Amino acid sequence: MKGVIKYLAFSMLTILAFACNNTESNSSDTVEAGMGDNMNNEVSENTLTKSQQDDGWKLLFDGKSLDGWHTFNKEKAGPNWIAKDGKLVFDPEKSDQGGDLLTDSEFENYHLKLDWKISECGNSGIIFNVQEGNEKTYHTGPEMQILDNSCHPDAKIVTHRAGDLYDLITATPETVKPAGEWNTAEIKLNDGQLTFYLNGTKVVETEMFTDKWAEMLADSKFKQWEDKGFGTFRKGHLALQDHGNYVEFKNIMIKEL
């Protein structure tokens, strides 16, 4: 009888040991498969996936140079704009030669997407449909605001906060991340239909070039540049704003519609 009991006990221990080993093996396979999936899904900065390429997206910044860009009303980019570590950087400490940075190309109907990171208490912007030959980019082009909402003075004005259609429409809901963190901004303009997205959420939607649009401009600070044609151009350059504060951009891409 004692022999039978010993045999049964030994058998049970053997089964339990096998079960534990098998569970550990399955667990290890699951982790390794997950790691492999993550590695396969990684996308390098300032590059396009095959799907994005097939869908018509194009890079505006290669991560290494300022090819395709120039300072407003100049032939090339000024010294304060640099390509550094895969980022397009505005560094006000580089020199006293500032100015907004423009795309060489002009665009009409498009979907623009980029990542931005603002310095503490900093201010910048993405200005679109810009016409050269004027004194400032914002004399002709509307702006998607870039701002540290926590401490920049503009944050006290409801239409001057991050993601706003500057001085015109408040971004709702407010989805901006703090200074020093990356935000993803999108501007989609198609036959006058204008939409802003910030960090994947629609925050502004309006229609340009209508009577209501003209009334909104007339009730804003931009009324003073009515003779410049502010907000009336259907095609123009894209601009990254020099507002005197350090700011970084990356993954700048566009799809023409």
N, C-alpha and C positions, 0 to 999 in steps of 0.2 A: 504493500500500500504506500509506504514511504517512497518507494521508487517511482510509483505512478505520479505522486504529488510533485516530486522533484522534476520529473519529465514535463508535466504540465506547466510548472513555473518557468522552466527554461524556455519552453515554446512561446509562452506569453512574452517574455523578455525579448526574444528574437523578433517577434512580430512588431512589438513597440519600437525597437531599434530601427527596423526597416522603415516603418511609417515615418519616424522622425527624419531619417536620412532623405526619404522621398520628398517630404514637405520642404526641407531646406533646399533641395535641388530645384523644386518648382519655383520657390521664392526667388532664388538666384537668377533663374531664367527670366522671370518677370522683370526684375530690376534691369538686367542687361538689355532686354528688349526695349524697355522704356528709354534707357540711355541712348540706344542706337537710334530710336525714333527722333529724339531731341537733336542728336547730332545731324541727322539727315535733314531736319527742318530748319536748321540754323541758316540765316541769310546774312551775308556780309554787309557792312555799312556801305552806302553809296553805290549799291548795285541793284539790278533788277532781276527778279525771278523770271523764269521762262514764261510763266503765266502772264506776268506784267508786260513783258515784251510783246507777247502775242496779242495782248489787249490794247497795245498802242502807247504804252507809257514810255517816256524818254527821260533820261537823267539831265538835269541842268547843272549839276556839280559832280565832278569825277572824284572828289576827295583828295586830290593832289595838286590842283592848279586852279587858277581863276579864268581859264579858257571859257569864252562865251559870256564874260562879264566885263563891265567897265563902270567907272564912276560917272554919275549924272553930269551930262554936258562935257564929258571928257572922252578921250580916245581909249584910255586904258584904266585899270583899277588903281586907285591911290594906295599909298603905303600902309594905311591903317587897316586895309582889308587883306587878309592873308589866308592861305590854305595851310592848316596845321593839324597834324595827327588825325586826318580824316574829317576835320571840321572846317567850315567856312567861318572865319572869325573876324569880328570888328573889334580892334584893340585901340582905344583912344590914346593910349600911352605911346604908340609908335611914332606919331608925329602930330603936327598941327594942321595937316592937310586932310580934312575930313570930306564928307560927301556921301550921299546915298549910293548904293551899288545896284546897277541895272543889268538886266539881261540884254545881250546884244540883239536878240530877236524880239519881235513883237508878237503878241498873241491876241486872238479874238474870243472864240468860244473854247473854254478849257476847264480842266480840273487840275488844280495845283495842290501838291502835298509836300510838306516838309516838317522837319523837327527843329524846334528852337529851345534854347536855354538862356535865360536872362540872368544877369548878375544881380546881387542884392540891391534893392531899391532902384533897379534899372528900368529903362524905357527903350523900346524900338518899335518896329512895325513892318508889315508887309503891305506895300502900296502897289496898286495894280492899274492897268490901262494908262500908264504914265506917258506923257508927251514931253519930249526934250525941247530945249529952247526957251523954257521958262526959268524963273529964278529958283523954284523949289519943285520937288516931285509932287508934293501934296497940293500944288496949285491946279493940278489936272486930275490926279488919281486918288480914288477913295482908299481907305486903309483898314486893314485888320490889325487891331492893336496888340502889341506885345508889351507886357508890363509885370512888374512885381507889385501885385495888388496890396501887399502887406504894408508897404512903407513909401511908395512913390506918391508924391502929391496928387498926380492925376487920378489916383484911385478914388479920390473923394468925389469925383464927377461921374455920375452914373453911366455915361456913354463913353468914358475914357478908360475903362478897365480892360483887362486882358480878354481877347476874343470879341470885343465890341467892333461893330462897324463904326469906326471912330467918329464921335460927335453926332452920330445919327441914330443908331439902334443899339440897345443894350443886349449883350450876350446872355441868353437864358436857356438852360440853367448855367450856373457858373461852374466850369469844370477844370479851371486852370490849376496846375501844380505849382508848388512854391519855387521861388528863385533857387537856382542851382540844380533843378530837376528838368528833365526833358519833357517837352510838350509837343504833341503832333497837331499841326494846323492844316486845314484844307480850305481852299477857296474854289468853289464851283460856279462858273458863270457860263450860261448857255442861253443865247437869244434874250438877254436881259434878266433871266431868272438867276438871282444871286443867292448862294447858300454858303454859310460858314460852318465848319465843323471844328471842334476843339476836343482832342483826346477821344475821338470816335463818336462824339455826341453833336447833333445839330444844335447850334446856338443862335444862329441868325438866318432869317429867310426874308427876302424882299424881292421886288421887281424894279429894275432900273429902267430909265428912259420912258417913264410914264408921267402923266400929270401929277400923280401923287408923289412920285420921286422928285419932280421939280419943286413941289411945294415943301417937301422935307429939306431939300438943299437950301431953299430960300429962308428957312427958319433955323439955319445952322451957321456956324462960323465961316462956312465955305461960300456964303453969299458974296463975300468981298472979292472972291475970285471968279465970279460969274463971267466976267469978260475973258477969262482964260479958258472957259469951257469946262470948269470942274465937273466931274461926274457925268459928262455927256459923250465921252469917247467910247466907242464900242471895241476899239482895238488899241493896244499900246504895250509898253514895256512893263516888266515886273521889277519891283524895287525892294531892296532890303534897307531899312532906314538906319542912318547914323543919327542917333539922338544923344550922342556924347557918352554912352554907357557901353561897357563890355557886353558882347552878346555872341553866341555861337549858333550855327546852323549846320544841319547835315541831312542826308537823304532827300535832297531837293529834286522832285520829279514832276513831270507834267504830262497830261494826256489831252490832246486837242480833240474837241468834240465836233 
